[in-house]
Amino acid sequence: MQTVDLHCHSNVSDGVLAPEAVAKYAHGSGVDVWALTDHDEVGGIARARAAAHEFGMRFVAGVEISITWANSTVHIVGLQIDEQNQTLAQGLAETRSGRDARGREIAAQLERAGIPGAYEGALKYVGNPDLMSRTHFARFLVECGVANNTPDVFRKYLTEGKPGYVPHRWASLEQAVGWIKAAGGVAVIAHPGRYKISVTAQGVLFDEFKQLGGTAIEVVTGSHTPDQYPQYAELARRYGFLASRGTDFHAPGENRVEFAQLPPLPGNVTPVWHDWF
């Protein structure tokens, strides 16, 4: 049985390792089929593809697009994309715009909360200046000693109602799915169990996603708890979605689940990759 991981990040977005290093780490952990899905950016795909082939892994070109849906931020993963597609490239460029201004406002809020120098501190962790994110600020706050680790940061800062939370208006669901489809890709709702929306709202999201041409949801992911795996497998079956799997890797030791620890998909779902190879 092949080990498939279709959700990973490099330092081209908010990961720590270069695309080649992520490929090496994934391969060393037993991954056979691997996707790089950086946030709103495809600049690392060529390097990731070359490294994956060097290590003998099958490679899947991907991206993770931030959207605003019902005043919540949701992430849509695109898999099997053509990263050269101009519709996708233009959409991602529009999505990335505004991140620097948001980062400066996050820093200003943190300074008012007694944590100075956050913008410069976060910038040290940014591999791509266009993609400053909350994760970069979280790593700086761990460095400062105000939190023990990045999950601890998000319990105290950077989320709604906490210091450093600055909402951002991202692309729409229709736009993100449209860009992915224009690039020949498959649209997947990333870690649906992570969003703080009601069961009713989640059903509306799934219905709208399916109507727009969305294909799959992540079922087994490092951003789900083990009890959510069967829950989202059942939801995938109920809505007629294919199922995806991925660690949501950002850095060694920073994830809830490492590559080798993530269980396989339940047997009652159809993998999103079932007809790819």
C-alpha positions in Angstrom: 0.0 0.0 0.0 1.3 3.4 -1.0 1.7 6.1 1.6 0.1 9.3 0.2 0.5 12.8 1.7 -1.3 15.6 -0.2 -0.9 18.5 2.1 2.5 20.0 2.9 4.1 23.4 3.2 7.6 24.7 2.5 9.3 28.0 3.3 7.9 29.4 0.0 4.8 30.0 2.2 4.7 29.4 6.0 6.7 26.2 6.3 10.3 26.1 7.7 12.1 23.9 5.2 12.9 24.5 1.5 10.9 22.5 -1.0 13.8 20.1 -1.5 14.2 19.5 2.2 10.5 18.8 2.6 10.7 16.2 -0.1 13.7 14.6 1.6 12.0 14.6 5.0 8.8 13.1 3.5 10.7 10.4 1.6 12.7 9.6 4.8 9.4 9.1 6.6 8.1 6.6 4.1 6.0 8.8 1.8 5.5 7.4 -1.7 3.1 10.0 -3.2 3.7 13.6 -2.2 2.1 17.0 -2.9 3.5 20.4 -2.1 0.5 22.7 -1.3 1.9 26.1 -0.2 -0.5 28.8 0.8 -1.6 31.0 -2.2 1.8 30.3 -4.0 3.1 27.8 -6.6 6.7 29.1 -6.7 8.1 26.0 -5.0 6.5 23.4 -7.2 9.2 23.0 -9.9 11.9 22.5 -7.2 9.6 20.1 -5.2 8.8 18.1 -8.4 12.5 17.7 -9.2 13.4 16.6 -5.7 10.5 14.2 -5.5 11.6 12.5 -8.7 15.2 12.3 -7.4 13.9 10.5 -4.3 11.6 8.2 -6.4 8.4 9.7 -5.1 5.3 10.4 -7.3 4.7 14.1 -7.2 1.4 16.0 -7.2 1.4 19.7 -7.9 -0.8 21.5 -5.4 -1.7 24.8 -3.7 -3.8 25.8 -0.7 -6.0 28.9 -1.3 -7.3 31.0 1.5 -11.0 32.0 1.1 -13.5 34.0 3.1 -16.8 32.1 3.5 -19.6 33.3 5.7 -17.1 35.6 7.5 -14.8 32.7 8.3 -11.5 31.8 6.7 -11.6 28.4 5.0 -8.8 26.7 3.0 -9.3 25.0 -0.4 -6.5 22.7 -1.6 -6.0 22.3 -5.3 -4.4 19.1 -6.5 -3.1 18.0 -9.9 -2.9 21.6 -11.0 -1.0 23.1 -13.9 1.1 25.7 -12.0 1.7 27.6 -15.2 -2.0 28.4 -15.7 -2.4 32.2 -16.0 -5.9 32.2 -14.5 -4.6 30.5 -11.3 -1.5 32.7 -11.2 -3.4 35.9 -11.4 -5.9 34.8 -8.8 -3.2 33.8 -6.4 -1.4 37.1 -6.9 -4.6 38.9 -6.0 -5.0 36.8 -2.9 -1.5 37.5 -1.7 -1.9 41.2 -2.0 -2.6 42.9 1.3 -0.7 40.4 3.5 2.1 42.9 4.4 -0.4 45.6 5.5 -2.2 42.9 7.6 1.2 41.9 9.1 1.9 45.4 10.2 -1.5 45.7 11.8 -0.9 42.4 13.7 2.4 43.8 14.9 0.8 47.0 16.1 -1.8 45.1 18.1 0.9 42.9 19.7 2.9 46.0 20.6 -0.2 47.4 22.3 -0.3 44.1 24.2 3.3 44.6 25.4 5.1 42.6 22.7 7.3 45.0 20.6 9.2 44.2 17.5 6.8 41.6 16.2 6.9 42.6 12.6 10.7 42.4 12.3 10.6 39.3 14.5 8.1 37.5 12.2 10.0 38.7 9.1 13.0 36.6 10.1 10.8 33.5 9.6 9.4 34.6 6.2 10.8 32.8 3.2 8.5 34.7 0.8 8.0 38.4 1.6 4.6 38.3 -0.1 3.3 35.6 2.3 3.7 36.9 5.8 1.2 34.9 7.9 0.1 34.4 11.5 2.3 31.3 11.6 5.4 33.5 11.2 4.2 35.7 14.1 3.5 32.5 16.1 7.1 31.4 15.7 8.3 34.8 16.9 6.1 34.6 20.0 7.5 31.2 20.8 11.0 32.6 20.4 10.1 35.5 22.8 9.0 33.0 25.4 5.4 34.3 25.6 4.1 30.9 24.5 5.5 27.3 24.7 4.8 26.3 21.2 2.7 27.4 18.2 -0.5 25.8 19.3 -0.1 27.6 22.6 0.3 30.8 20.7 -3.0 30.4 19.0 -4.7 29.8 22.3 -3.5 33.2 23.6 -2.9 35.4 20.5 -3.7 35.9 16.8 -7.2 34.4 16.9 -10.6 36.1 17.1 -11.0 38.0 20.4 -7.3 37.7 21.2 -4.4 40.2 20.7 -3.0 40.2 17.2 -6.1 39.1 15.4 -6.6 41.0 12.2 -9.2 39.6 9.8 -8.4 39.5 6.1 -10.8 39.4 3.2 -9.7 36.5 1.0 -11.0 35.2 -2.3 -14.5 33.7 -2.5 -15.2 30.0 -2.7 -16.4 30.3 -6.2 -13.2 32.1 -7.2 -10.9 29.5 -5.6 -12.7 26.5 -7.1 -12.8 28.3 -10.5 -9.1 28.9 -10.4 -8.3 25.3 -9.5 -10.6 24.0 -12.2 -9.1 26.4 -14.8 -5.7 24.9 -14.0 -7.0 21.4 -14.6 -7.0 20.6 -10.9 -9.2 18.9 -8.3 -10.6 21.1 -5.5 -10.5 19.8 -1.9 -11.8 21.3 1.3 -8.8 21.3 3.7 -9.3 20.0 7.3 -13.0 20.7 7.5 -13.1 19.8 11.1 -10.9 22.7 12.1 -13.4 25.5 11.2 -15.4 27.0 14.0 -18.8 26.9 12.2 -22.0 25.1 13.1 -23.1 21.8 11.7 -25.7 23.6 9.6 -23.2 26.0 8.2 -20.9 23.1 7.4 -23.6 21.5 5.4 -24.2 24.7 3.5 -20.5 24.9 2.8 -20.4 21.3 1.5 -23.5 21.8 -0.7 -22.1 25.0 -2.2 -18.7 23.5 -2.8 -20.2 20.5 -4.6 -22.4 22.7 -6.7 -19.3 24.7 -7.8 -17.5 21.6 -8.8 -15.6 20.7 -5.7 -14.5 17.1 -5.6 -13.1 16.0 -2.2 -12.7 16.8 1.5 -9.7 16.0 3.7 -10.6 13.1 6.0 -7.3 12.0 7.6 -5.2 15.1 8.3 -2.8 16.3 10.9 -5.3 19.1 11.6 -8.1 16.6 12.6 -8.2 14.7 15.9 -8.4 10.9 15.5 -12.1 10.8 16.4 -12.8 13.1 13.5 -11.4 10.7 10.9 -14.5 8.4 10.9 -16.8 11.4 11.2 -15.5 13.0 8.1 -15.2 9.7 6.3 -19.0 9.4 6.8 -19.6 13.0 5.7 -17.5 12.3 2.5 -19.8 9.3 1.7 -22.9 11.2 2.5 -22.1 14.1 0.2 -20.5 12.0 -2.5 -17.0 13.5 -2.0 -13.7 11.7 -2.6 -11.4 11.6 0.4 -8.0 13.2 0.8 -5.1 12.6 3.3 -2.2 14.8 4.4 -0.3 15.9 7.4 -0.5 19.6 6.9 3.2 19.5 7.5 5.0 22.8 8.3 8.1 21.9 10.2 9.7 18.9 11.9 8.4 18.7 15.5 5.8 21.5 14.9 3.0 19.3 13.6 0.4 17.5 15.7 1.2 14.3 13.6 4.4 13.5 11.8 4.4 11.8 8.4 5.0 8.3 9.7 2.3 8.6 12.4 -0.7 9.6 10.2 -3.0 6.6 9.7 -4.4 5.5 6.3 -7.8 6.6 5.0 -10.7 4.5 6.3 -11.7 1.7 4.0 -15.2 3.0 3.4 -14.1 6.1 1.3 -12.8 6.5 -2.2 -9.3 8.2 -2.2 -9.1 11.3 -4.3 -6.1 9.8 -6.0 -7.9 6.5 -7.0 -7.6 7.1 -10.7 -4.5 9.2 -11.0 -1.8 6.5 -11.5 
